[in-house]
Amino acid sequence: MNVTEVPTARTAADVDAAATALAAATAAAELVPSAVALVAVPADHTDVPAGATALVASFVGSPSAELALVAADVIEDALVSGAAAGTPLALVDALRPALEAAADVLGAGVLEPGRSEPVAGVLGPDTHVVALQQAGVPVAWFALRVRGPRVVAPTAAAATPRANLRMLYDVEMVLTAEIGRTRLPVRQVLELAPGAVLELDRTAGSPADVMVNGRLVARGEVVVVDEAYGIRVTEIVPGTEPAV
């Protein structure tokens, strides 16, 4: 019995990422210091030579991604020329402009400093690879692995601010009642003694402030409840909500 292999359908996200990788590789190819112009052609991650060293840089943005460029051989002449001129050019510095051009295709974000490492660490089934060819022969490689933002579906709990606050309902807060304030110089504070009378900034019978963690939330009148002082709330300060 003959078995026909059915190719796996590519999602719209895969197609978009592949197109982005090709555009980014095309932009990078223009700034690779090569004696001959490079042409970007879609390829597979298995086409990249095993053990090749790449310049890898992380891009933080939307989307975030890992960018890799294998082009040490094709820019060898540029590296040698720089060394002969007395200004040795490192691989990272030689290919940095190309990676920056590729990152610009991804949109707004930050391209982190590049690092040399085996390209195998970047390659995988989720990596989009583009060959950079000279006269139809691949001489360099560009790889892009997109790390898309994690999308969290909205839930009923996140629909309203009050629903979000339910998790805080059992958190204890400090509530105080303030009947007034005054300001005294240090000299008078040191002279305080039993029987001293301090004049506050409020008249007799004025409501007391109800403070929660130092924030004014309500006003009320002082009452006595079972031989203990209490506050009967008479006003909720605008900007706060009464309990439900």
N, CA, C and O of each residue as an XYZ file, in Angstrom:
976
protein
N       0.856     -1.182      0.000
C       0.000      0.000      0.000
C       0.890      1.230      0.000
O       1.815      1.331      0.806
N       0.620      2.150     -0.887
C       1.393      3.379     -0.950
C       0.812      4.409      0.010
O      -0.401      4.612      0.064
N       1.692      5.053      0.763
C       1.266      6.077      1.705
C       1.745      7.427      1.205
O       2.938      7.645      0.997
N       0.811      8.311      1.020
C       1.143      9.656      0.539
C       1.316     10.594      1.718
O       0.421     10.718      2.553
N       2.456     11.251      1.789
C       2.726     12.169      2.894
C       2.010     13.492      2.639
O       2.178     14.111      1.588
N       1.212     13.915      3.614
C       0.466     15.165      3.493
C       1.254     16.262      4.174
O       1.509     16.169      5.374
N       1.650     17.296      3.454
C       2.424     18.364      4.066
C       1.629     19.083      5.144
O       0.416     19.254      5.023
N       2.310     19.498      6.184
C       1.665     20.209      7.285
C       1.289     21.607      6.838
O       2.095     22.323      6.245
N       0.055     21.987      7.129
C      -0.409     23.309      6.726
C       0.319     24.383      7.524
O       0.524     24.240      8.730
N       0.705     25.452      6.849
C       1.381     26.560      7.518
C       0.340     27.557      7.991
O      -0.580     27.907      7.251
N       0.484     28.004      9.202
C      -0.447     28.978      9.740
C      -0.127     30.360      9.180
O       0.938     30.591      8.608
N      -1.092     31.281      9.364
C      -0.875     32.648      8.899
C       0.308     33.281      9.626
O       1.045     34.079      9.046
N       0.486     32.924     10.896
C       1.609     33.473     11.660
C       2.934     33.006     11.089
O       3.895     33.773     11.034
N       2.991     31.718     10.652
C       4.219     31.197     10.046
C       4.536     31.934      8.757
O       5.688     32.284      8.499
N       3.510     32.167      7.947
C       3.713     32.859      6.676
C       4.208     34.272      6.923
O       5.127     34.731      6.244
N       3.611     34.973      7.887
C       4.026     36.338      8.200
C       5.464     36.365      8.708
O       6.246     37.233      8.322
N       5.812     35.405      9.581
C       7.165     35.361     10.121
C       8.178     35.076      9.022
O       9.263     35.657      9.014
N       7.833     34.182      8.089
C       8.734     33.872      6.982
C       8.946     35.092      6.098
O      10.062     35.355      5.650
N       7.873     35.837      5.849
C       7.994     37.042      5.030
C       8.831     38.094      5.748
O       9.618     38.804      5.122
N       8.658     38.190      7.061
C       9.450     39.139      7.844
C      10.919     38.757      7.821
O      11.790     39.619      7.697
N      11.195     37.456      7.942
C      12.584     36.988      7.915
C      13.237     37.307      6.573
O      14.396     37.720      6.532
N      12.503     37.119      5.478
C      13.056     37.404      4.159
C      13.341     38.902      3.999
O      14.371     39.293      3.451
N      12.411     39.730      4.488
C      12.618     41.175      4.390
C      13.796     41.611      5.249
O      14.594     42.453      4.839
N      13.902     41.028      6.457
C      15.007     41.375      7.348
C      16.337     40.924      6.760
O      17.330     41.647      6.845
N      16.365     39.727      6.160
C      17.590     39.221      5.548
C      18.006     40.077      4.360
O      19.196     40.312      4.148
N      17.041     40.541      3.593
C      17.346     41.405      2.448
C      17.977     42.716      2.922
O      18.929     43.214      2.320
N      17.432     43.263      4.008
C      18.006     44.500      4.551
C      19.406     44.260      5.092
O      20.292     45.097      4.923
N      19.609     43.114      5.745
C      20.929     42.802      6.293
C      21.946     42.580      5.179
O      23.099     42.996      5.296
N      21.520     41.922      4.094
C      22.441     41.604      2.999
C      23.057     42.853      2.387
O      24.191     42.820      1.909
N      22.313     43.954      2.400
C      22.825     45.189      1.797
C      23.973     45.785      2.598
O      24.768     46.557      2.064
N      24.067     45.423      3.906
C      25.111     46.007      4.753
C      26.187     45.007      5.162
O      27.076     45.335      5.947
N      26.109     43.795      4.634
C      27.197     42.848      4.873
C      28.387     43.288      4.023
O      28.245     43.434      2.809
N      29.559     43.502      4.632
C      30.724     43.992      3.867
C      31.299     42.929      2.943
O      32.365     42.372      3.203
N      30.579     42.655      1.859
C      30.993     41.648      0.892
C      31.387     42.313     -0.417
O      30.817     43.335     -0.799
N      32.365     41.731     -1.104
C      32.825     42.284     -2.384
C      31.772     42.123     -3.466
O      31.751     42.887     -4.432
N      30.889     41.126     -3.311
C      29.839     40.852     -4.292
C      28.495     40.957     -3.594
O      28.341     40.517     -2.455
N      27.518     41.545     -4.284
C      26.189     41.711     -3.702
C      25.576     40.359     -3.338
O      25.740     39.377     -4.062
N      24.875     40.324     -2.216
C      24.235     39.101     -1.741
C      22.747     39.153     -2.041
O      22.115     40.205     -1.946
N      22.202     38.010     -2.401
C      20.778     37.893     -2.714
C      20.133     36.987     -1.681
O      20.616     35.880     -1.442
N      19.040     37.445     -1.058
C      18.344     36.673     -0.027
C      17.356     35.706     -0.661
O      16.524     36.099     -1.479
N      17.455     34.427     -0.272
C      16.584     33.377     -0.807
C      16.107     32.509      0.357
O      16.934     32.077      1.159
N      14.804     32.238      0.480
C      14.314     31.395      1.575
C      15.008     30.038      1.592
O      15.294     29.454      0.548
N      15.273     29.548      2.815
C      15.945     28.258      2.977
C      15.358     27.554      4.192
O      14.361     27.998      4.761
N      15.990     26.451      4.580
C      15.536     25.666      5.733
C      16.641     25.649      6.771
O      17.818     25.799      6.444
N      16.247     25.461      8.047
C      17.260     25.485      9.108
C      18.249     24.327      8.975
O      19.360     24.393      9.499
N      17.840     23.259      8.267
C      18.757     22.129      8.082
C      19.808     22.406      7.009
O      20.760     21.641      6.857
N      19.633     23.516      6.254
C      20.595     23.839      5.208
C      21.844     24.528      5.744
O      22.875     24.547      5.072
N      21.765     25.087      6.934
C      22.897     25.835      7.491
C      24.005     24.857      7.874
O      23.727     23.842      8.513
N      25.250     25.137      7.500
C      26.357     24.225      7.813
C      26.462     23.957      9.312
O      26.431     24.887     10.119
N      26.584     22.701      9.674
C      26.709     22.332     11.081
C      28.014     22.885     11.640
O      29.050     22.844     10.976
N      27.959     23.388     12.831
C      29.151     23.909     13.488
C      29.509     25.324     13.107
O      30.527     25.841     13.567
N      28.697     25.973     12.274
C      28.993     27.348     11.876
C      28.843     28.284     13.063
O      28.004     28.074     13.940
N      29.667     29.317     13.076
C      29.597     30.322     14.132
C      28.814     31.523     13.622
O      29.028     31.987     12.502
N      27.911     32.017     14.449
C      27.049     33.116     14.032
C      27.185     34.295     14.985
O      27.553     34.136     16.149
N      26.885     35.465     14.475
C      26.702     36.627     15.327
C      25.233     36.646     15.703
O      24.366     36.772     14.839
N      24.954     36.520     16.989
C      23.577     36.414     17.485
C      23.274     37.625     18.349
O      24.103     38.049     19.154
N      22.082     38.177     18.178
C      21.657     39.314     18.991
C      20.165     39.173     19.284
O      19.389     38.746     18.429
N      19.783     39.535     20.498
C      18.369     39.496     20.887
C      17.720     40.838     20.598
O      18.300     41.891     20.865
N      16.525     40.792     20.056
C      15.744     41.993     19.782
C      14.555     42.006     20.718
O      13.774     41.055     20.754
N      14.415     43.088     21.480
C      13.309     43.217     22.431
C      12.336     44.253     21.893
O      12.655     45.439     21.810
N      11.177     43.802     21.540
C      10.161     44.692     20.991
C       8.875     43.924     20.813
O       8.599     42.979     21.552
N       8.099     44.323     19.848
C       6.870     43.606     19.549
C       6.798     43.371     18.042
O       6.344     44.250     17.309
N       7.242     42.184     17.554
C       7.605     41.025     18.373
C       9.057     41.075     18.826
O       9.864     41.833     18.288
N       9.378     40.249     19.828
C      10.769     40.035     20.212
C      11.303     38.847     19.422
O      10.542     37.983     18.986
N      12.621     38.814     19.243
C      13.171     37.766     18.385
C      14.657     37.594     18.640
O      15.310     38.440     19.250
N      15.174     36.466     18.152
C      16.606     36.216     18.108
C      17.039     36.327     16.649
O      16.447     35.698     15.772
N      18.071     37.126     16.393
C      18.594     37.289     15.052
C      19.987     36.685     14.995
O      20.779     36.861     15.921
N      20.287     35.984     13.927
C      21.606     35.370     13.765
C      22.080     35.566     12.337
O      21.299     35.495     11.387
N      23.377     35.815     12.204
C      23.966     36.025     10.888
C      25.261     35.236     10.798
O      26.203     35.471     11.556
N      25.293     34.293      9.856
C      26.497     33.496      9.597
C      27.139     34.045      8.333
O      26.653     33.804      7.228
N      28.244     34.791      8.497
C      28.865     35.415      7.326
C      30.349     35.637      7.515
O      30.932     36.508      6.871
N      30.968     34.864      8.386
C      32.399     35.054      8.655
C      33.232     34.848      7.398
O      34.183     35.591      7.159
N      32.886     33.848      6.594
C      33.683     33.558      5.401
C      33.556     34.643      4.345
O      34.544     35.014      3.711
N      32.343     35.153      4.153
C      32.117     36.104      3.070
C      32.708     37.475      3.385
O      32.961     38.254      2.466
N      32.935     37.789      4.672
C      33.512     39.095      5.012
C      34.982     38.963      5.419
O      35.561     39.888      5.988
N      35.580     37.805      5.121
C      36.975     37.586      5.501
C      37.890     38.656      4.910
O      38.817     39.119      5.574
N      37.627     39.048      3.659
C      38.458     40.060      3.021
C      38.376     41.392      3.762
O      39.376     42.096      3.906
N      37.158     41.732      4.236
C      36.987     42.990      4.959
C      37.747     42.961      6.279
O      38.324     43.968      6.691
N      37.746     41.799      6.945
C      38.464     41.681      8.209
C      39.971     41.787      7.980
O      40.679     42.442      8.745
N      40.450     41.140      6.925
C      41.882     41.188      6.626
C      42.307     42.595      6.240
O      43.367     43.061      6.658
N      41.481     43.282      5.438
C      41.803     44.638      5.015
C      41.883     45.579      6.206
O      42.753     46.448      6.265
N      40.958     45.399      7.169
C      40.976     46.238      8.355
C      42.210     46.012      9.187
O      42.776     46.957      9.736
N      42.636     44.760      9.288
C      43.836     44.449     10.059
C      45.072     45.017      9.385
O      45.978     45.506     10.059
N      45.116     44.955      8.031
C      46.267     45.476      7.294
C      46.357     46.984      7.425
O      47.454     47.542      7.400
N      45.225     47.649      7.566
C      45.212     49.105      7.682
C      45.533     49.569      9.093
O      45.566     50.770      9.363
N      45.770     48.624      9.990
C      46.095     48.985     11.365
C      44.898     49.159     12.255
O      45.049     49.527     13.420
N      43.696     48.904     11.739
C      42.470     48.995     12.547
C      41.743     47.661     12.459
O      40.783     47.521     11.701
N      42.203     46.671     13.242
C      41.575     45.350     13.189
C      40.072     45.443     13.439
O      39.626     46.128     14.359
N      39.301     44.747     12.612
C      37.846     44.781     12.703
C      37.343     43.433     13.202
O      37.575     42.400     12.574
N      36.653     43.456     14.336
C      36.121     42.216     14.892
C      34.871     41.807     14.128
O      34.196     42.633     13.515
N      34.580     40.510     14.181
C      33.395     39.995     13.491
C      32.132     40.678     13.987
O      31.248     41.013     13.198
N      32.048     40.883     15.293
C      30.859     41.510     15.876
C      30.670     42.919     15.318
O      29.554     43.309     14.977
N      31.755     43.676     15.226
C      31.656     45.047     14.724
C      31.360     45.076     13.229
O      30.638     45.955     12.758
N      31.910     44.125     12.480
C      31.723     44.111     11.034
C      30.277     43.811     10.646
O      29.771     44.341      9.657
N      29.614     42.956     11.430
C      28.259     42.535     11.075
C      27.174     43.272     11.845
O      25.990     43.100     11.554
N      27.552     44.089     12.820
C      26.552     44.805     13.616
C      25.633     45.673     12.756
O      24.420     45.634     12.965
N      26.145     46.455     11.797
C      25.230     47.260     10.969
C      24.207     46.415     10.223
O      23.061     46.832     10.053
N      24.616     45.225      9.775
C      23.682     44.353      9.055
C      22.569     43.890      9.973
O      21.405     43.862      9.573
N      22.918     43.521     11.212
C      21.883     43.099     12.157
C      20.965     44.255     12.534
O      19.765     44.057     12.724
N      21.515     45.449     12.642
C      20.682     46.610     12.956
C      19.684     46.879     11.835
O      18.533     47.234     12.093
N      20.128     46.710     10.589
C      19.219     46.894      9.458
C      18.105     45.855      9.485
O      16.952     46.165      9.187
N      18.455     44.613      9.845
C      17.440     43.558      9.936
C      16.459     43.862     11.066
O      15.256     43.648     10.915
N      16.964     44.360     12.199
C      16.104     44.667     13.339
C      15.135     45.800     13.011
O      14.016     45.821     13.522
N      15.552     46.740     12.165
C      14.662     47.847     11.790
C      13.406     47.337     11.099
O      12.348     47.959     11.192
N      13.517     46.211     10.410
C      12.349     45.646      9.727
C      11.314     45.165     10.736
O      10.119     45.157     10.443
N      11.766     44.762     11.923
C      10.850     44.244     12.943
C      10.026     45.333     13.594
O       9.001     45.045     14.211
N      10.452     46.571     13.469
C       9.710     47.669     14.079
C      10.435     48.239     15.284
O      11.639     48.048     15.451
N       9.673     48.949     16.132
C      10.257     49.608     17.300
C      10.743     48.578     18.305
O      10.073     47.579     18.566
N      11.907     48.833     18.861
C      12.461     47.915     19.855
C      13.922     48.215     20.089
O      14.457     49.208     19.596
N      14.564     47.340     20.852
C      15.969     47.511     21.208
C      16.734     46.264     20.793
O      16.353     45.146     21.138
N      17.812     46.464     20.052
C      18.682     45.363     19.653
C      19.830     45.289     20.654
O      20.624     46.223     20.766
N      19.915     44.190     21.371
C      20.941     44.045     22.389
C      22.296     43.766     21.737
O      22.354     43.393     20.565
N      23.389     43.946     22.490
C      24.728     43.684     21.931
C      24.827     42.264     21.379
O      24.254     41.323     21.929
N      25.567     42.134     20.278
C      25.722     40.830     19.645
C      26.757     39.970     20.349
O      27.602     40.467     21.094
N      26.673     38.678     20.099
C      27.595     37.710     20.696
C      27.867     36.616     19.670
O      26.982     36.226     18.908
N      29.093     36.131     19.664
C      29.450     35.034     18.764
C      29.181     33.718     19.455
O      29.635     33.500     20.579
N      28.451     32.838     18.798
C      28.144     31.527     19.361
C      27.757     30.571     18.240
O      27.433     31.017     17.139
N      27.783     29.274     18.495
C      27.375     28.314     17.462
C      25.946     28.576     17.014
O      25.050     28.762     17.837
N      25.747     28.588     15.727
C      24.423     28.899     15.209
C      23.409     27.824     15.583
O      22.203     28.069     15.540
N      23.885     26.640     15.947
C      22.967     25.556     16.311
C      22.093     25.939     17.488
O      20.991     25.413     17.640
N      22.578     26.861     18.332
C      21.775     27.268     19.482
C      20.554     28.077     19.103
O      19.630     28.216     19.905
N      20.534     28.610     17.902
C      19.400     29.416     17.445
C      18.481     28.626     16.525
O      17.273     28.861     16.490
N      19.059     27.692     15.784
C      18.287     26.960     14.786
C      17.308     25.989     15.424
O      17.553     25.443     16.500
N      16.199     25.789     14.736
C      15.179     24.853     15.176
C      13.997     24.911     14.235
O      13.981     25.730     13.317
N      13.002     24.055     14.444
C      11.836     24.047     13.552
C      11.103     25.383     13.514
O      10.443     25.703     12.526
N      11.219     26.169     14.596
C      10.524     27.452     14.645
C      11.387     28.604     14.144
O      11.002     29.768     14.255
N      12.562     28.277     13.591
C      13.475     29.306     13.079
C      13.284     29.472     11.579
O      13.220     28.492     10.837
N      13.196     30.713     11.146
C      13.062     30.998      9.721
C      14.442     31.380      9.192
O      15.060     32.334      9.665
N      14.914     30.621      8.204
C      16.275     30.773      7.685
C      16.231     31.284      6.256
O      15.395     30.876      5.449
N      17.153     32.188      5.970
C      17.279     32.739      4.622
C      18.738     32.596      4.201
O      19.645     32.972      4.944
N      18.958     32.049      3.005
C      20.318     31.942      2.476
C      20.683     33.220      1.748
O      19.870     33.783      1.016
N      21.899     33.670      1.951
C      22.419     34.830      1.228
C      23.360     34.301      0.151
O      24.427     33.765      0.451
N      22.955     34.456     -1.090
C      23.655     33.810     -2.203
C      24.482     34.793     -3.031
O      24.180     35.983     -3.127
N      25.539     34.235     -3.623
C      26.323     34.907     -4.654
C      26.321     34.016     -5.886
O      26.805     32.885     -5.843
N      25.777     34.523     -6.980
C      25.695     33.744     -8.226
C      24.988     32.418     -7.993
O      25.378     31.396     -8.557
N      23.947     32.430     -7.164
C      23.159     31.230     -6.916
C      23.754     30.282     -5.903
O      23.185     29.220     -5.650
N      24.895     30.638     -5.309
C      25.546     29.765     -4.325
C      25.442     30.393     -2.939
O      25.861     31.536     -2.756
N      24.889     29.667     -1.949
C      24.787     30.221     -0.590
C      26.184     30.416      0.012
O      26.983     29.481      0.078
N      26.456     31.640      0.445
C      27.742     31.936      1.075
C      27.570     32.478      2.489
O      28.544     32.611      3.230
N      26.336     32.788      2.861
C      26.044     33.294      4.199
C      24.602     32.936      4.531
O      23.827     32.532      3.664
N      24.261     33.093      5.811
C      22.929     32.690      6.258
C      22.397     33.694      7.266
O      23.143     34.245      8.076
N      21.090     33.920      7.201
C      20.397     34.760      8.182
C      19.291     33.935      8.813
O      18.547     33.247      8.114
N      19.181     34.000     10.125
C      18.155     33.231     10.835
C      17.370     34.152     11.753
O      17.930     35.058     12.370
N      16.082     33.913     11.835
C      15.190     34.709     12.679
C      14.263     33.778     13.438
O      13.535     32.983     12.844
N      14.300     33.885     14.767
C      13.372     33.111     15.592
C      12.535     34.096     16.383
O      13.033     34.769     17.285
N      11.279     34.174     16.044
C      10.379     35.148     16.657
C       9.847     34.598     17.973
O       9.414     33.449     18.067
N       9.895     35.453     18.976
C       9.283     35.122     20.265
C       8.106     36.056     20.434
O       8.248     37.152     20.976
N       6.938     35.627     19.969
C       5.768     36.488     19.998
C       5.273     36.726     21.409
O       5.530     35.914     22.298
N       4.554     37.845     21.636
C       4.015     38.132     22.962
C       2.960     37.118     23.361
O       2.180     36.657     22.528
N       2.943     36.779     24.630
C       1.950     35.822     25.142
C       0.624     36.543     25.331
O       0.530     37.533     26.056
N      -0.394     36.023     24.661
C      -1.714     36.640     24.729
C      -2.549     35.917     25.774
O      -2.716     34.699     25.715
N      -3.073     36.676     26.730
C      -3.901     36.104     27.787
C      -5.337     36.504     27.531
O      -5.654     37.691     27.455
N      -6.203     35.521     27.399
C      -7.602     35.810     27.134
C      -8.230     36.491     28.334
O      -7.971     36.089     29.468
N      -9.057     37.523     28.116
C      -9.698     38.203     29.240
C     -10.669     37.271     29.946
O     -11.326     36.448     29.309
N     -10.754     37.401     31.233
C     -11.663     36.600     32.031
C     -12.691     37.499     32.676
O     -12.569     38.723     32.656
N     -13.712     36.872     33.254
C     -14.751     37.647     33.925
C     -14.184     38.429     35.090
O     -14.632     39.538     35.382
N     -13.178     37.837     35.770
C     -12.591     38.513     36.924
C     -11.864     39.770     36.510
O     -11.749     40.709     37.299
N     -11.362     39.804     35.267
C     -10.618     40.969     34.818
C     -11.508     41.998     34.145
O     -11.032     43.037     33.686
N     -12.803     41.709     34.088
C     -13.699     42.592     33.374
C     -13.943     43.900     34.108
O     -14.113     44.938     33.468
N     -13.966     43.876     35.448
C     -14.257     45.077     36.218
C     -13.217     45.269     37.291
O     -12.681     44.290     37.809
N     -12.910     46.535     37.646
C     -11.948     46.793     38.714
C     -12.376     46.193     40.036
O     -11.535     45.709     40.793
N     -13.688     46.213     40.334
C     -14.146     45.686     41.615
C     -13.889     44.181     41.713
O     -13.576     43.674     42.790
N     -14.023     43.464     40.583
C     -13.742     42.029     40.614
C     -12.281     41.776     40.932
O     -11.949     40.825     41.639
N     -11.396     42.635     40.406
C      -9.972     42.474     40.695
C      -9.656     42.724     42.154
O      -8.709     42.151     42.693
N     -10.444     43.576     42.802
C     -10.184     43.928     44.198
C     -10.613     42.833     45.174
O     -10.219     42.862     46.340
N     -11.406     41.878     44.719
C     -11.903     40.864     45.647
C     -10.778     40.086     46.303
O     -10.912     39.651     47.447
N      -9.675     39.906     45.601
C      -8.563     39.170     46.178
C      -7.902     39.921     47.323
O      -7.115     39.349     48.076
N      -8.229     41.227     47.454
C      -7.628     42.030     48.521
C      -8.571     42.237     49.692
O      -8.222     42.928     50.649
N      -9.748     41.655     49.635
C     -10.752     41.930     50.649
C     -10.311     41.546     52.061
O     -10.746     42.181     53.022
N      -9.470     40.541     52.216
C      -9.065     40.088     53.543
C      -7.775     40.736     54.024
O      -7.274     40.394     55.096
N      -7.227     41.676     53.238
C      -6.001     42.361     53.661
C      -6.346     43.409     54.705
O      -7.222     44.244     54.483
N      -5.656     43.370     55.856
C      -5.929     44.307     56.934
C      -5.236     45.641     56.685
O      -4.092     45.678     56.232
N      -5.935     46.740     56.982
C      -5.395     48.082     56.829
C      -5.584     48.845     58.136
O      -6.486     48.548     58.920
N      -4.726     49.824     58.356
C      -4.773     50.611     59.591
C      -5.748     51.768     59.413
O      -5.579     52.591     58.513
N      -6.762     51.834     60.261
C      -7.751     52.898     60.222
C      -7.610     53.740     61.480
O      -7.581     53.203     62.588
N      -7.523     55.043     61.320
C      -7.390     55.954     62.459
C      -8.405     57.075     62.335
O      -8.856     57.407     61.239
N      -8.765     57.662     63.494
C      -9.654     58.821     63.532
C      -8.863     60.017     64.030
O      -8.160     59.928     65.037
N      -8.975     61.135     63.328
C      -8.212     62.339     63.656
C      -9.185     63.479     63.918
O      -9.970     63.845     63.043
N      -9.133     64.044     65.132
C     -10.062     65.129     65.480
C      -9.469     66.503     65.192
O     -10.184     67.505     65.237
N      -8.186     66.563     64.900
C      -7.596     67.852     64.578
C      -6.085     67.792     64.626
O      -5.506     66.794     65.054
N      -5.445     68.872     64.181
C      -3.996     68.943     64.173
C      -3.537     70.314     64.651
O      -4.309     71.273     64.656
N      -2.290     70.394     65.048
C      -1.656     71.659     65.373
C      -0.165     71.539     65.139
O       0.374     70.436     65.052
N       0.493     72.671     65.037
C       1.937     72.684     64.837
C       2.586     73.400     66.017
O       2.140     74.469     66.435
N       3.645     72.793     66.545
C       4.343     73.358     67.689
C       5.837     73.355     67.420
O       6.359     72.427     66.802
N       6.524     74.385     67.880
C       7.983     74.342     67.802
C       8.521     73.328     68.790
O       7.842     72.966     69.751
N       9.739     72.870     68.556
C      10.343     71.857     69.426
C      10.366     72.312     70.868
O      10.190     71.495     71.772
N      10.581     73.618     71.111
C      10.648     74.120     72.490
C       9.357     73.846     73.243
O       9.391     73.398     74.389
N       8.216     74.109     72.611
C       6.937     73.897     73.282
C       6.645     72.408     73.471
O       6.047     72.007     74.469
N       7.075     71.590     72.499
C       6.878     70.142     72.647
C       7.629     69.638     73.866
O       7.114     68.804     74.611
N       8.851     70.140     74.080
C       9.647     69.708     75.221
C       9.067     70.210     76.534
O       9.349     69.642     77.589
N       8.250     71.280     76.485
C       7.666     71.839     77.697
C       6.325     71.218     78.049
O       5.733     71.586     79.064
N       5.826     70.285     77.240
C       4.532     69.652     77.526
C       4.563     68.926     78.858
O       5.553     68.292     79.221
N       3.464     69.035     79.571
C       3.346     68.400     80.891
C       1.896     68.002     81.097
O       1.011     68.522     80.417
N       1.638     67.091     82.022
C       0.241     66.725     82.300
C      -0.590     67.957     82.622
O      -0.181     68.800     83.421
N      -1.768     68.058     81.991
C      -2.644     69.191     82.193
C      -2.526     70.252     81.118
O      -3.343     71.172     81.072
N      -1.537     70.146     80.260
C      -1.392     71.132     79.188
C      -2.533     70.983     78.193
O      -2.979     69.872     77.904
N      -3.004     72.122     77.669
C      -4.107     72.133     76.709
C      -3.561     72.586     75.359
O      -2.925     73.635     75.258
N      -3.812     71.795     74.333
C      -3.357     72.108     72.974
C      -4.559     72.531     72.135
O      -5.569     71.829     72.084
N      -4.440     73.681     71.480
C      -5.505     74.173     70.617
C      -5.336     73.568     69.225
O      -4.291     73.707     68.590
N      -6.395     72.893     68.767
C      -6.350     72.247     67.461
C      -6.913     73.167     66.393
O      -7.432     74.242     66.692
N      -6.802     72.729     65.138
C      -7.223     73.567     64.018
C      -8.689     73.423     63.679
O      -9.110     73.810     62.589
N      -9.497     72.862     64.610
C     -10.919     72.692     64.355
C     -11.732     73.172     65.544
O     -11.273     73.178     66.686
N     -12.938     73.569     65.237
C     -13.836     74.026     66.289
C     -14.513     72.831     66.943
O     -14.551     71.740     66.374
N     -15.037     73.037     68.122
C     -15.746     71.969     68.832
C     -16.949     71.530     68.018
O     -17.681     72.365     67.485
N     -17.156     70.232     67.922
C     -18.280     69.688     67.173
C     -17.980     69.415     65.719
O     -18.825     68.856     65.019
N     -16.787     69.794     65.229
C     -16.429     69.504     63.837
C     -16.249     68.005     63.645
O     -15.832     67.315     64.574
N     -16.551     67.495     62.473
C     -16.388     66.057     62.245
C     -14.928     65.636     62.317
O     -14.028     66.428     62.038
N     -14.704     64.404     62.688
C     -13.358     63.843     62.732
C     -13.041     63.198     61.387
O     -13.932     62.706     60.694
N     -11.763     63.209     61.031
C     -11.330     62.576     59.781
C     -11.081     61.091     60.004
O     -10.487     60.692     61.006
N     -11.537     60.286     59.066
C     -11.264     58.852     59.099
C     -10.174     58.574     58.070
O     -10.364     58.795     56.874
N      -9.034     58.088     58.544
C      -7.866     57.870     57.694
C      -7.604     56.371     57.558
O      -7.690     55.631     58.538
N      -7.282     55.925     56.336
C      -6.870     54.546     56.094
C      -5.464     54.582     55.533
O      -5.224     55.073     54.430
N      -4.528     54.044     56.328
C      -3.111     54.080     55.937
C      -2.660     55.493     55.588
O      -1.893     55.700     54.648
N      -3.154     56.473     56.371
C      -2.739     57.843     56.179
C      -3.514     58.601     55.125
O      -3.231     59.777     54.895
N      -4.486     57.972     54.470
C      -5.258     58.632     53.417
C      -6.667     58.911     53.908
O      -7.328     58.041     54.475
N      -7.120     60.150     53.681
C      -8.465     60.534     54.104
C      -9.503     59.838     53.236
O      -9.490     59.965     52.011
N     -10.413     59.094     53.888
C     -11.443     58.378     53.138
C     -12.852     58.778     53.540
O     -13.790     58.604     52.762
N     -13.017     59.322     54.764
C     -14.362     59.666     55.224
C     -14.274     60.633     56.393
O     -13.195     60.882     56.931
N     -15.423     61.176     56.777
C     -15.535     62.022     57.964
C     -16.717     61.535     58.783
O     -17.666     60.957     58.254
N     -16.642     61.778     60.072
C     -17.730     61.322     60.932
C     -17.703     62.004     62.285
O     -16.834     62.828     62.571
N     -18.671     61.643     63.111
C     -18.774     62.221     64.453
C     -18.373     61.181     65.494
O     -18.607     59.984     65.329
N     -17.761     61.674     66.570
C     -17.301     60.792     67.633
C     -18.485     60.376     68.493
O     -19.277     61.211     68.929
N     -18.591     59.088     68.726
C     -19.658     58.542     69.570
C     -19.040     57.589     70.584
O     -17.869     57.223     70.477
N     -19.846     57.189     71.577
C     -19.403     56.224     72.571
C     -20.223     54.957     72.392
O     -21.454     54.998     72.411
N     -19.548     53.842     72.221
C     -20.202     52.553     72.022
C     -19.706     51.600     73.097
O     -18.541     51.200     73.089
N     -20.593     51.232     74.029
C     -20.227     50.309     75.107
C     -18.949     50.775     75.819
O     -18.003     50.009     76.006
N     -18.956     52.060     76.211
C     -17.855     52.666     76.949
C     -16.562     52.754     76.141
O     -15.489     52.961     76.707
N     -16.660     52.600     74.829
C     -15.497     52.769     73.960
C     -15.840     53.822     72.907
O     -16.989     53.931     72.479
N     -14.847     54.584     72.500
C     -15.069     55.587     71.476
C     -15.287     54.919     70.119
O     -14.729     53.862     69.823
N     -16.115     55.572     69.308
C     -16.349     55.106     67.949
C     -16.551     56.292     67.024
O     -16.603     57.436     67.475
N     -16.664     56.024     65.751
C     -16.893     57.052     64.734
C     -18.114     56.661     63.925
O     -18.172     55.581     63.338
N     -19.089     57.558     63.904
C     -20.242     57.348     63.033
C     -19.965     58.099     61.734
O     -19.879     59.327     61.735
N     -19.823     57.371     60.628
C     -19.472     57.976     59.350
C     -20.633     58.812     58.830
O     -21.762     58.335     58.715
N     -20.332     60.059     58.520
C     -21.359     60.961     57.999
C     -21.084     61.399     56.561
O     -21.969     61.928     55.888
N     -19.856     61.178     56.095
C     -19.498     61.646     54.752
C     -18.380     60.782     54.171
O     -17.395     60.491     54.848
N     -18.541     60.378     52.919
C     -17.472     59.699     52.186
C     -16.773     60.740     51.332
O     -17.412     61.447     50.552
N     -15.466     60.833     51.481
C     -14.702     61.837     50.748
C     -14.713     61.492     49.260
O     -14.481     60.335     48.909
N     -14.973     62.451     48.378
C     -14.965     62.187     46.922
C     -13.643     61.553     46.509
O     -12.572     61.928     46.986
N     -13.754     60.569     45.596
C     -12.560     59.857     45.151
C     -12.431     58.497     45.782
O     -11.566     57.712     45.394
N     -13.288     58.200     46.762
C     -13.340     56.875     47.377
C     -14.738     56.313     47.166
O     -15.670     57.040     46.822
N     -14.869     55.015     47.378
C     -16.141     54.360     47.168
C     -16.602     53.707     48.466
O     -15.790     53.157     49.209
N     -17.898     53.766     48.740
C     -18.395     53.058     49.919
C     -18.349     51.573     49.713
O     -18.432     51.094     48.582
N     -18.219     50.838     50.792
C     -18.177     49.364     50.700
C     -19.522     48.855     50.224
O     -20.561     49.447     50.516
N     -19.495     47.739     49.479
C     -20.723     47.155     48.945
C     -20.943     45.791     49.572
O     -21.927     45.120     49.261
